[in-house]
């Protein structure tokens, strides 16, 4: 009998290590897959269409939204982002762990629409460490960095809305904890 698919909502502030954790988990468990979201913005340097996001035009996006192709969608900083329903349902039908890497706003909406989803909020080891990681990226000026930090604190305040809060002290420990959450969810 095939394993039951598990829908996991994964959120956390910028710089907490969501992508690193997902990549490390996928490396040891090929059934773990990230549901690739749609976005109307241009790809950032290094981003790959179909891997990081499905980059599409605003017109195409709105047509897909109108057809009901998305679990949820939202406008952030002037661009639209969405979770595709068919990709997600396909992964679940195949018994995979379908991960929605999604911001808090989208996650709270997705939790209402999919009460079967397991929600996990990834916490930084500390606020100081989060700031260090964000500064270490070197991708933003001080003003943008301060906005990201303020947003991160706002998101951290909503962590209690998630079924699980997992502190990212070590990627290996986080991956083990997520795998255990899925194992319990499947009842194995």
ABEGO torsion letter per residue (X at the ends): XBBBBBBBBBBEBBGAGAAAAAAAAAAABAABBBBBBBBABBBBBGBBBGAABBBBBAAAAAAAAAAGABABBBBBGGBBBBBBAAAAAAAAAAGBBBBBBBBAAAAAAAAAABAABBBBBBBBABAAAAAAAAAAAGABBAAAAAAAAAAAAAAAAAAAABABBBBBABAAAAAAAAAAAAAAAAGX
